[in-house]
Amino acid sequence: MASMALQLLGFFLGLLGFAGTIVATLLPHWRSRAHVDANIITATGYMKGLWMECVWRSTGIYQCKLYRSLLALPPDLQAARALMVISCLTSVLASLVSVIGMKCTRFARGSLIKSPLVLSGGICFLCAGLLCLVTVSWTTNEVIKNFYNPLIHSGMKYEIGLAVYLGYASACLSLAGGMVLCWSSSGDRSRQSPPHTQRGQSSHLPPAPKALKGNHAPSLCSASSSGYRLNNYV
């Protein structure tokens, strides 16, 4: 029962991390820049994501524009997009494998592949969390490096957006779920190790000696049948 609760906990943690990874991938708030003119009414906010860039104005107008050319994007943005997509796909695979391997499901019930499937799901959640963590860490490093670069104009500098913080939280949830699933599967494998049964031990015992047939004193008839005659000694 305890291992089943651990499996459910790890699965839901990984599922929350998966949902957060999808939301962070789609949101345009990876890099945000606020520009305020002399008139507060003309305040504008610029945001750049993996798939689009958006402009928000204080009048309530919100406009977004998708990136039309993949090859025209900078290399760091292309790599971040690819890593986040792979992280989402790995989380989907981890969810499917974990559902099949958990004890509370009817798939392959009573089979020995339950525990390896849960372990595989936990490893996939760990890989998805690492991919998301690498992406948001790389983006944070690029934003901070460009922000403190004196060669870049102040109007072209961006700050860390909310999607990056959401990516950190999602990566932590996926890593935690993967570790819990791996821990629960290791406990199941230790309990499923075949013990030494009494039947197996009895098979190594030496066979019992057979009872000797005819365990009695030899008679005169048996002595004469063996080639000795009583007349030779009388």
Sequence and secondary structure as in RCSB ss.txt:
>XXXX:A:sequence
MASMALQLLGFFLGLLGFAGTIVATLLPHWRSRAHVDANIITATGYMKGLWMECVWRSTGIYQCKLYRSLLALPP
DLQAARALMVISCLTSVLASLVSVIGMKCTRFARGSLIKSPLVLSGGICFLCAGLLCLVTVSWTTNEVIKNFYNP
LIHSGMKYEIGLAVYLGYASACLSLAGGMVLCWSSSGDRSRQSPPHTQRGQSSHLPPAPKALKGNHAPSLCSASS
SGYRLNNYV
>XXXX:A:secstr
 HHHHHHHHHHHHHHHHHHHHHHHHH STTEEEEE  SSGGG EEEEE SSEEEEEETTS EEEEE   STTS H
HHHHHHHHHHHHHHHHHHHHHHHHHHSTTS TTTT TTHHHHHHHHHHHHHHHHHHHHHHHHHHHHHHHHHHT T
TS GGG  EE HHHHHHHHHHHHHHHHHHHHHHHHHHHHHHTS    HHHHHTTS       TT S   HHHHHH
TT  GGGG 
